[in-house]
Amino acid sequence: MPCFSIAGALIVPRLTILYLWLMTNWFVGVFGSVTWPILGFFIAPTTVLWYSVVENVYAGTWGTFQIVVLIIAILVDLSPGTKKKKKKSN
């Protein structure tokens, strides 16, 4: 069961980006080129989603709250790759 939770946590931001890309104009004008959303889809989907929220909802205004949530989004994106397996001690 934990594997399903982890897989769900990894796929939900990507599905959200895919849905927004295909069904809305959420990303139009937010990024300078198509490269950043595509890279973000594979590398940092939560960060891409938060950046687009700030650009669309908060009109691109970066205050303390927006920066704190951006840092949290970056940590969420980095967390699956930074966990190390613990060695069993005898």
N, C-alpha and C positions, 0 to 999 in steps of 0.2 A: 504493500500500500504506500509506503513512503516514496517509492519510485514514481508512482502515478502523481503524487503531490509535486514532486520535483519537476517532472515532465510538464505538468500543467502550469507551474510557475514560470517555466522557461518559454512555453509556447504562447501564453496569453498575450504578452506585449506584442509579439510578432503578429499574431492574428489581428490584434487591434490596429496595428499599423497597416496591415494588408487591407482590412475593411475600410479604414479611413481613406487609404490611397485609391481604392477602386470605387467606393460609393459616395464620397464627398469631395469637396475641394479644400480640405483642411490643410494640406501641405502646399497649396498654390501660393507662391510669393513668400513663403516662410524661409526657405533655404535658397541660396543663390543658384544652385544647380541640382541636378537629379542625383549626383554622386553622394551627397551627405545622407539623404534618407536611406539610400540603398546600403551604404556602409553601416549606418546606424541599425538597420534591420538585422544585420548579421552580428554586429559587435556590441552595440549599446542601445537596445530598443527602448528601455525605460527612459534613458536620457533624451533620446529623440522625441519621445512622446511628451515629456515634460517641457522641452524646449519649444515644441509646437504649441503646447497649452499656453505658455507664457506669451508667445507671439500672437496667438489668436484671442485669448481671453483677457490677458492683462495688457494688451496693446504694446508688447515689447518692453514694458517697464520692469526693470530688474531691481527689486527691493530686497530687504533682508529675508523675508519669507521665501521668495522665489529662489534665492541663492542657497538657502538651507535645504530646500526640497531638491534642488539640482545636485547638491552634494550627496544627499540620500540616494537619489536616482543613480548617480555614478557608483556609489558603494554597492547598490543592489546589482548593477550590471557587472561589477568586478567580483562579487562574492562567489559565484559558482566556480570560478577558475582559481580561486586563491585557497580553497580548503585543501589541507593536506591530511593524508591518512596517518593515524597514530600507530606507532609500532607497539606490539604487545611486549611487555617486559616479563621476563621469566621469574 
